[in-house]
Amino acid sequence: MILLKALWGRIWPYIAAVGVVLAGLLAVRQSGKSAARTEAAAKINEQAAQARKEQRDVENEIASLDDDAVDRRLDEWVRRK
């Protein structure tokens, strides 16, 4: 029993050090995941803003055309039999 107490007294600091290192690694990993999520969300928002701008530009261009001009533009995209 005394031997186990002596052994535990010698091993305890190493176990604590390993625990601190593992906690540090976990914190760094979580920080990296959070940064990656934030970066991905920013990229998605940027792409969505660009898509909305393109949509607005196309809608404005189509709204300014008369029916014949719209029909001619559709001929480029639609096959007619």
ABEGO torsion letter per residue (X at the ends): XAAAAAAAAAAAAAAAAAAAAAAAAAAAAAAAAAAAAAAAAAAAAAAAAAAAAAAAAAAAAAAABBAAAAAAAAAAABBBX
